[in-house]
């Protein structure tokens, strides 16, 4: 008897795909179909907005909010070492960083470049 293919409906876009093809998306934090996982096409579950639907006022408020509170990495000294503990501004991953050797140069999780640390 040939193996049966189980079709499952994607919770993000509503399309049906083979259950073996589903993968866990790191931002959506759920199993999604290959189309949603690789970003091909637009998901049907998310509402489609026209170009002017966001509105200029809302866009200006978002920009003003970002300018007020710029995201900066949090640095903490590690006791008994010259290293500092850095919190990545993008993915919020916390890791040790040596400011003298500048190692690691990028966040180990998302490969975002580590901002400079002032060494006194």
N, C-alpha and C positions, 0 to 999 in steps of 0.2 A: 504494500500500500504506500503511495507517495506521501511525503510529509505535507501536512496542511499548513498553509500560510495564514497566520492570524492577523487580521487587519484591526488597527486601533485608531480611534479618532484623536487627533491632536488637540490638547486643551488650549493651545495658544491660537491656532488658526482655524481649526475645525476640519482640516483635510484628513483623509484616511491614508495610512501608510502601514507597512509591515511592522510588526512589533519588534522585530530584530533590528530595525533601522533607527529606532528611537535612541536619543542621547540626552544626557542631563546638561542643560544650558547653564553656564555659570552665573549669568545675570538674572535670568528668569527663575532660576532655582527650581526647575521642574523638567521632566522628560518631555522633549519636543520632537517633532518630525524632522527629517533631514533638511527640508526647505527652510524651516524656522531656525534650525541650528546653524546652518551656513549662511543665512541671511539672504537667500534667493527669493525674490518675490516679496509681496507685502502681506503680512498676516491678516486674515479676515477678521479675527477677534478684536483687533485694535481698531478703533474708529478712524476712518480716513478724514483728514482735515484738508480743507482747501488752503491755498497760499495765504489768504487774508483772514482765515478763521482765528488764528492766534491773536491777532490784534496788536496794534502798535503799542498801546498802553501797557499791556501785559508784558510784552517784550522789553520795554523800557524799564519796567519794575524789576524784571529778572536781572538785567544788566546792572542796575543800580545796587541791587542786593549783593551781587558778586563783587562789585567794587568796594562796598562797605566792609565785607568780611572775606578778604582774600584767603584762599586755602594755603596754609603754610605747614610745612612738616613740623612735627613735634619732636624736639630733641631732648633726650635725658641722658645724663652721664651714667655710665656703668661703673659701679663701685669696684675698685681694685684693678681698673683697666683704663687705657686711654681711649677706648671705644665709646661711642655714643649710641643710644637706642633711637632709631629713626622710625617714624610712622609715615608711610607713603601717603601723599595727599590724594592719590587716585583710588587705590584699592584698599587703603587703611591697614595694610599688612605691616607688622612691626618686626624690625630686624636690627642686628648690630652692624655698625658702620665704623670703619677706622678712618678718621678724617686726615691723618698724616699720609697714609698710603692711598687714600681715596678708594678703599676696597670695601664692599663691592661698589662698582660704579653705577649699577642700575639696581632697581628693586628686584629681588629674586623671584617675586611672584608675577609682576606685570611688565617687567623690563623698562619701567619709566626711569629716566635718569635721576640720580639722587642730587638734590640741590646742594650747593656748597655749604659747608659747616665752618663757621668762624672759629679758628683755633687761637686761644689766648696764650 
